[in-house]
Amino acid sequence: MKFGIFYELQLPKPWGPDDERQLVEDALAQVELADTLGIDYAWAVEHHFLEEYSHCSASEVFLAAAAARTKRIRLAHGIRQVIANYNHPARTAEAIAMLDLVSNGRAEFGIGEGATRLELGGFGIPAKEKRAMSLEAAEQIANMMVMTPYPGFDGRSFKMPCRNVLPKPVQKPHPPMWMACTNRDTIKVAASLGLGALAFSFIDEEEARTWSRVYYDIIKSDACVPLGHSVNANIAMVSAFSLHADAAEAVRRGQEGFEFFRYAISALVTKDAVPGRSRLFEQFQQERADGALAAAGTETLSGAFQQSRGIGTPAEFCTHARSFESAGVDQIILLQQAGRNKHDHICQSLELLAREVLPEFAPCAAERERRKADELAPFIEKALARKRRMAPPADADIPIVRASVAKPIVNQSAT
């Protein structure tokens, strides 16, 4: 079992003049701490215009800053918006490769498409076409990272001529690729494309077992045709996270932030938004106080729900992690920075995790990875043989980019 930390960079109102800077500084300090503690991954989203919910619109900058402050932790886009309207595919290929270079081969590349009207409408992306647009772009981004030169592309969502896209990443053929997943259907899509599944849904052990079975059955079948040039057979699931020796104190520190996270995900899709005038946290607190969240089916974190979602004592979290490990989940991504969760409390939870949880999993981690790699190796080999590869251009077919011929400048004063 691997463990990761997760950043939306949430900033509920009211905002002070220094709040965004402090938010980013605290998050980077947490990543630096996680690196020293032995946590495996740091994930950062890319969202745009989502006030209070996510101020992480330039995750490539955040992850590069984290790279400079860390030595071993994997630095992961969870996810990069790959549709050309957000980021031209060549720019994404360049950014991912540069992150891999500055981190000495620690980059991970999650792909996504966006879901809210604020984002899709802001960049002029038709909602019905976003999945096709994202997969088309992601495949070409992978091609750009491995081909010299990239032959060019004339697709539905973007076009570009033959160019050599630089730099190239440290990891060959390219950093591991992942896809954001929210239900069984997207789990199937990720598996069919040989992508790691980033499960951004809060599900129980039984549903996790079903997702894992569906995912790995497809990885092992002829239905798996890799989108990239490697297969990243992994399932990572997001979990609430707040640890304390006193379970009630863990709930007091982490419950509200987790509930706000879940509330905001829904509200950004189902409620109207007025740019620059967000009242998301205020509305959440009001509905929470009125009992409207419970009436709408939003659970509270107590009893069995608390234990199943990763908020409680280290022993309870071990039980939670073991249940997901036995269900076939490869990584738990800790949702520690949510709502108004305090920086000090987050650091204390991470230290408790390192002291009392990670040692329970470390002794068998390498052997588990080896067994899994041996089991999947023949299936991955067959999957890569099925991949439809872009043909590299022959030297004679690489177009010459002609120099422009400017008229000479005549120095009139010299005559």
C-alpha positions as CSV (number, residue, x, y, z in Angstrom):
1,M,0.0,0.0,0.0
2,K,1.3,3.5,-1.0
3,F,0.2,6.7,0.7
4,G,-0.2,10.1,-0.9
5,I,-1.3,13.6,0.2
6,F,-3.7,15.7,-1.9
7,Y,-4.0,19.4,-2.6
8,E,-7.0,21.4,-3.9
9,L,-5.6,24.4,-2.1
10,Q,-9.0,25.1,-0.6
11,L,-9.6,28.6,0.8
12,P,-13.0,29.3,2.3
13,K,-14.1,32.9,2.8
14,P,-13.6,35.3,4.4
15,W,-10.2,36.0,2.9
16,G,-7.5,38.0,4.4
17,P,-4.9,39.9,2.3
18,D,-2.2,37.3,2.9
19,D,-4.3,34.2,3.0
20,E,-3.4,32.8,-0.5
21,R,0.3,33.2,0.1
22,Q,0.1,31.5,3.5
23,L,-2.0,28.7,2.1
24,V,0.6,27.9,-0.5
25,E,3.5,28.2,2.0
26,D,1.8,25.9,4.4
27,A,1.0,23.3,1.7
28,L,4.6,23.3,0.5
29,A,5.8,22.9,4.1
30,Q,3.4,19.9,4.4
31,V,4.9,18.3,1.3
32,E,8.4,18.8,2.6
33,L,7.4,17.2,5.9
34,A,5.7,14.3,4.1
35,D,8.9,13.7,2.1
36,T,10.9,13.4,5.3
37,L,8.3,11.1,6.9
38,G,8.3,8.6,4.0
39,I,4.9,9.4,2.4
40,D,5.0,8.3,-1.2
41,Y,3.1,10.8,-3.3
42,A,2.1,14.5,-3.3
43,W,-0.9,15.1,-5.7
44,A,-2.0,18.6,-6.9
45,V,-5.1,19.4,-8.9
46,E,-5.6,21.9,-11.7
47,H,-8.8,23.8,-11.4
48,H,-9.8,27.2,-12.7
49,F,-12.2,29.9,-11.4
50,L,-13.5,27.7,-8.5
51,E,-13.5,30.2,-5.6
52,E,-13.1,28.8,-2.1
53,Y,-13.0,25.2,-3.5
54,S,-9.6,25.2,-5.3
55,H,-7.0,27.9,-5.7
56,C,-4.6,25.5,-7.4
57,S,-4.8,26.7,-11.0
58,A,-1.1,26.4,-11.7
59,S,-0.2,23.1,-10.3
60,E,2.9,22.8,-12.5
61,V,4.4,25.8,-10.5
62,F,3.3,24.4,-7.2
63,L,4.9,20.9,-8.0
64,A,8.1,22.5,-9.3
65,A,8.4,24.4,-6.0
66,A,7.8,21.2,-4.1
67,A,10.5,19.5,-6.2
68,A,13.1,22.0,-5.0
69,R,12.2,21.3,-1.4
70,T,12.1,17.5,-1.5
71,K,14.2,14.4,-2.3
72,R,12.1,11.3,-2.8
73,I,8.3,11.9,-2.7
74,R,6.6,11.4,-6.1
75,L,5.2,14.7,-7.5
76,A,1.9,14.1,-9.2
77,H,-0.5,16.0,-11.4
78,G,-3.9,14.8,-10.1
79,I,-4.9,16.0,-12.6
80,R,-3.5,18.2,-15.4
81,Q,-6.3,19.7,-17.6
82,V,-5.2,18.3,-21.0
83,I,-7.8,19.6,-23.4
84,A,-6.1,22.1,-25.8
85,N,-8.5,25.0,-24.7
86,Y,-6.9,24.8,-21.2
87,N,-3.3,23.9,-22.1
88,H,-2.0,23.3,-25.6
89,P,-0.8,19.6,-25.7
90,A,2.8,20.6,-26.6
91,R,2.9,22.9,-23.6
92,T,1.7,20.1,-21.3
93,A,4.3,17.7,-22.8
94,E,7.0,20.3,-22.1
95,A,5.7,21.0,-18.6
96,I,5.5,17.3,-17.6
97,A,9.0,16.6,-18.9
98,M,10.5,19.7,-17.2
99,L,8.9,18.6,-13.9
100,D,10.5,15.2,-14.4
101,L,13.9,16.8,-15.0
102,V,13.9,19.2,-12.1
103,S,12.6,16.4,-9.7
104,N,15.1,13.8,-11.0
105,G,12.5,11.5,-12.4
106,R,9.7,11.9,-9.8
107,A,6.8,13.2,-12.0
108,E,3.4,11.5,-12.3
109,F,1.0,12.6,-15.0
110,G,-2.7,12.4,-14.3
111,I,-5.1,13.5,-17.1
112,G,-8.5,15.1,-16.7
113,E,-11.2,17.1,-18.5
114,G,-13.0,19.3,-16.0
115,A,-16.6,19.0,-14.9
116,T,-18.0,22.4,-13.9
117,R,-19.7,25.0,-16.0
118,L,-17.3,27.6,-14.6
119,E,-14.3,25.8,-16.1
120,L,-15.8,24.4,-19.3
121,G,-17.6,27.6,-20.1
122,G,-14.7,29.7,-19.2
123,F,-12.6,28.0,-21.8
124,G,-15.3,27.3,-24.4
125,I,-15.3,23.5,-24.1
126,P,-18.5,21.7,-25.1
127,A,-19.5,19.4,-22.2
128,K,-20.6,16.6,-24.5
129,E,-17.2,16.6,-26.2
130,K,-14.8,16.9,-23.3
131,R,-14.0,13.2,-22.8
132,A,-13.1,12.7,-26.5
133,M,-11.1,16.0,-26.5
134,S,-9.1,15.0,-23.4
135,L,-8.3,11.5,-24.6
136,E,-7.2,12.8,-28.0
137,A,-4.9,15.3,-26.4
138,A,-3.5,12.9,-23.8
139,E,-2.5,10.4,-26.5
140,Q,-0.7,13.0,-28.4
141,I,1.0,14.4,-25.3
142,A,2.5,10.9,-24.7
143,N,3.6,10.8,-28.3
144,M,5.3,14.2,-28.0
145,M,7.3,13.0,-25.0
146,V,8.7,9.9,-26.9
147,M,9.1,10.9,-30.5
148,T,11.9,12.8,-32.2
149,P,10.5,14.7,-34.0
150,Y,6.8,14.6,-33.3
151,P,5.2,14.2,-36.8
152,G,2.4,16.7,-36.2
153,F,-1.3,16.2,-35.8
154,D,-4.5,17.2,-37.5
155,G,-7.3,16.2,-35.0
156,R,-10.7,17.2,-33.9
157,S,-9.6,19.3,-30.9
158,F,-6.2,20.6,-32.0
159,K,-3.7,20.8,-34.8
160,M,0.0,21.3,-34.9
161,P,2.8,20.8,-37.4
162,C,5.9,18.6,-37.1
163,R,8.1,19.8,-34.3
164,N,10.6,18.2,-31.9
165,V,8.9,18.8,-28.5
166,L,11.5,19.5,-25.8
167,P,12.7,18.7,-23.2
168,K,12.3,14.9,-23.0
169,P,11.5,13.4,-19.5
170,V,13.9,11.4,-17.4
171,Q,11.5,8.5,-17.0
172,K,11.2,6.4,-20.1
173,P,9.2,6.2,-22.2
174,H,7.4,8.9,-20.1
175,P,6.1,9.5,-16.5
176,P,3.3,7.1,-15.4
177,M,-0.1,8.2,-16.6
178,W,-3.3,8.3,-14.6
179,M,-6.9,9.3,-15.3
180,A,-9.5,10.9,-12.9
181,C,-12.3,8.4,-12.2
182,T,-15.6,9.1,-10.3
183,N,-17.6,5.9,-11.0
184,R,-17.4,2.3,-12.4
185,D,-17.7,3.5,-16.0
186,T,-14.7,5.8,-15.8
187,I,-12.8,3.0,-14.0
188,K,-13.4,0.8,-17.1
189,V,-12.2,3.6,-19.4
190,A,-9.0,4.0,-17.4
191,A,-8.3,0.3,-17.4
192,S,-9.1,-0.1,-21.2
193,L,-6.4,2.6,-21.9
194,G,-3.8,1.2,-19.5
195,L,-4.0,4.3,-17.2
196,G,-3.8,4.4,-13.5
197,A,-7.2,5.1,-11.9
198,L,-7.5,8.1,-9.6
199,A,-10.7,7.4,-7.8
200,F,-12.1,10.7,-6.6
201,S,-15.1,9.2,-4.9
202,F,-15.6,8.2,-1.3
203,I,-16.7,4.5,-1.4
204,D,-16.8,1.7,1.1
205,E,-14.6,-1.4,1.1
206,E,-17.1,-3.6,-0.8
207,E,-17.5,-1.0,-3.6
208,A,-13.7,-0.6,-3.7
209,R,-13.4,-4.4,-4.1
210,T,-15.8,-4.2,-7.1
211,W,-13.9,-1.3,-8.7
212,S,-10.6,-3.1,-8.3
213,R,-11.9,-6.4,-9.8
214,V,-13.4,-4.5,-12.7
215,Y,-10.2,-2.5,-13.3
216,Y,-7.8,-5.5,-13.1
217,D,-10.0,-7.8,-15.1
218,I,-9.8,-5.3,-18.0
219,I,-6.1,-4.7,-17.6
220,K,-5.6,-8.5,-18.1
221,S,-8.0,-8.7,-21.1
222,D,-7.7,-7.9,-24.8
223,A,-9.8,-4.8,-24.1
224,C,-6.7,-3.0,-22.7
225,V,-5.1,-1.0,-25.5
226,P,-2.7,1.6,-24.0
227,L,-3.2,5.3,-24.6
228,G,0.4,6.0,-23.7
229,H,3.6,4.1,-24.3
230,S,3.5,2.2,-21.0
231,V,0.8,0.6,-18.8
232,N,0.4,2.1,-15.3
233,A,-1.7,-0.6,-13.6
234,N,-2.7,1.1,-10.3
235,I,-5.7,2.2,-8.4
236,A,-5.5,5.2,-6.0
237,M,-8.5,6.2,-3.9
238,V,-9.0,9.4,-2.0
239,S,-9.8,9.1,1.7
240,A,-10.7,11.6,4.4
241,F,-7.8,12.0,6.9
242,S,-7.4,13.3,10.4
243,L,-5.6,11.4,13.1
244,H,-5.3,11.9,16.8
245,A,-4.9,9.6,19.8
246,D,-8.4,10.7,20.9
247,A,-10.9,9.8,18.1
248,A,-13.3,12.6,19.1
249,E,-10.5,15.1,18.8
250,A,-9.7,13.7,15.3
251,V,-13.3,14.2,14.3
252,R,-13.3,17.8,15.8
253,R,-10.3,18.7,13.8
254,G,-11.2,17.0,10.5
255,Q,-14.9,16.6,10.2
256,E,-16.0,20.0,9.0
257,G,-13.3,20.2,6.4
258,F,-14.2,16.9,4.9
259,E,-17.9,17.8,4.9
260,F,-17.2,21.1,3.2
261,F,-15.1,19.2,0.5
262,R,-18.0,16.9,-0.3
263,Y,-20.5,19.8,-0.2
264,A,-18.5,22.0,-2.5
265,I,-18.0,19.2,-5.1
266,S,-21.8,18.9,-5.4
267,A,-22.6,22.6,-5.1
268,L,-20.2,23.6,-7.9
269,V,-22.2,21.4,-10.3
270,T,-25.7,21.8,-9.0
271,K,-25.9,25.4,-7.7
272,D,-25.6,28.7,-9.6
273,A,-22.4,30.7,-9.3
274,V,-21.6,34.4,-9.5
275,P,-17.9,35.0,-10.3
276,G,-16.1,37.0,-7.7
277,R,-19.1,36.8,-5.3
278,S,-18.8,33.2,-4.0
279,R,-20.6,32.4,-0.7
280,L,-19.8,28.7,-0.8
281,F,-18.5,28.2,2.8
282,E,-21.2,30.6,4.2
283,Q,-23.9,28.5,2.5
284,F,-22.3,25.3,3.7
285,Q,-22.2,26.5,7.3
286,Q,-25.8,27.7,7.1
287,E,-27.1,24.4,5.6
288,R,-25.0,22.4,8.1
289,A,-26.4,24.4,11.0
290,D,-30.0,24.0,9.7
291,G,-29.6,20.3,9.3
292,A,-30.2,20.5,5.6
293,L,-27.1,18.5,4.8
294,A,-28.3,15.5,6.9
295,A,-31.7,15.8,5.3
296,A,-30.1,15.7,1.9
297,G,-28.3,12.5,2.8
298,T,-24.9,14.0,3.6
299,E,-23.4,11.7,6.3
300,T,-21.8,12.9,9.5
301,L,-18.4,11.5,10.5
302,S,-19.3,9.5,13.6
303,G,-19.2,5.8,14.5
304,A,-18.7,3.4,11.6
305,F,-18.8,6.2,9.0
306,Q,-15.9,7.9,10.8
307,Q,-13.8,4.7,10.8
308,S,-14.5,3.8,7.2
309,R,-13.4,7.2,5.9
310,G,-10.1,7.5,7.7
311,I,-10.8,10.0,10.5
312,G,-10.0,8.7,14.0
313,T,-7.1,7.1,15.9
314,P,-4.0,5.6,14.2
315,A,-5.4,2.1,15.0
316,E,-8.7,2.9,13.3
317,F,-6.8,4.3,10.3
318,C,-4.8,1.1,10.1
319,T,-8.0,-0.9,9.9
320,H,-9.3,1.5,7.2
321,A,-6.1,1.1,5.2
322,R,-6.0,-2.7,5.6
323,S,-9.6,-3.0,4.3
324,F,-8.7,-1.0,1.2
325,E,-5.5,-2.9,0.7
326,S,-7.3,-6.2,0.9
327,A,-9.9,-4.9,-1.6
328,G,-7.1,-4.4,-4.2
329,V,-6.5,-0.7,-3.8
330,D,-2.8,0.3,-4.4
331,Q,-2.7,3.7,-2.9
332,I,-4.7,5.8,-0.4
333,I,-4.6,9.5,-1.1
334,L,-5.1,11.5,2.1
335,L,-7.5,14.4,2.0
336,Q,-5.8,16.4,4.7
337,Q,-6.1,19.9,3.4
338,A,-9.8,20.7,3.2
339,G,-12.1,23.5,4.4
340,R,-10.4,25.2,7.3
341,N,-8.3,22.3,8.5
342,K,-5.4,23.9,10.4
343,H,-1.8,23.5,9.2
344,D,-0.6,22.4,12.7
345,H,-3.2,19.7,12.9
346,I,-2.4,18.5,9.4
347,C,1.3,18.2,10.3
348,Q,0.5,16.4,13.5
349,S,-1.7,13.9,11.7
350,L,1.0,13.2,9.1
351,E,3.5,12.6,11.9
352,L,1.2,10.2,13.6
353,L,0.7,8.4,10.3
354,A,4.4,8.0,9.9
355,R,5.0,6.9,13.5
356,E,2.1,4.5,14.0
357,V,0.6,3.5,10.6
358,L,3.4,3.4,7.9
359,P,5.5,0.8,9.9
360,E,2.5,-1.5,9.7
361,F,2.7,-1.6,5.9
362,A,6.4,-1.1,5.1
363,P,7.7,-4.6,5.8
364,C,5.5,-6.3,3.1
365,A,5.4,-3.4,0.6
366,A,8.3,-4.5,-1.6
367,E,7.2,-8.1,-1.8
368,R,3.6,-7.1,-2.6
369,E,4.9,-4.9,-5.5
370,R,7.1,-7.7,-6.8
371,R,4.3,-10.2,-6.8
372,K,2.0,-7.8,-8.5
373,A,4.6,-6.9,-11.2
374,D,5.3,-10.6,-11.9
375,E,1.6,-11.4,-12.2
376,L,0.8,-8.5,-14.6
377,A,4.0,-8.6,-16.7
378,P,2.6,-11.0,-19.4
379,F,-0.6,-9.1,-19.7
380,I,1.1,-5.7,-19.9
381,E,3.4,-7.1,-22.6
382,K,0.4,-8.2,-24.7
383,A,-1.4,-4.9,-24.1
384,L,1.6,-2.9,-25.4
385,A,1.7,-5.1,-28.5
386,R,-1.8,-4.1,-29.2
387,K,-1.0,-0.4,-29.0
388,R,-1.7,1.7,-32.1
389,R,1.5,3.7,-32.6
390,M,2.0,6.8,-34.5
391,A,4.5,6.2,-37.4
392,P,7.7,8.2,-37.0
393,P,8.5,10.3,-40.1
394,A,11.4,9.2,-42.4
395,D,14.1,11.9,-42.7
396,A,13.0,12.7,-46.2
397,D,9.5,13.4,-45.0
398,I,10.4,15.8,-42.2
399,P,9.3,19.2,-43.5
400,I,11.9,21.9,-43.7
401,V,10.9,25.0,-41.8
402,R,12.0,27.7,-44.2
403,A,13.8,30.8,-42.9
404,S,12.1,34.0,-43.7
405,V,14.2,36.3,-46.0
406,A,14.0,39.9,-44.8
407,K,15.0,42.8,-47.0
408,P,18.4,44.3,-46.0
409,I,18.3,47.5,-44.0
410,V,20.0,50.3,-45.7
411,N,21.7,52.8,-43.4
412,Q,20.7,56.1,-45.1
413,S,22.9,58.2,-42.9
414,A,26.0,56.5,-44.3
415,T,25.3,57.6,-47.9
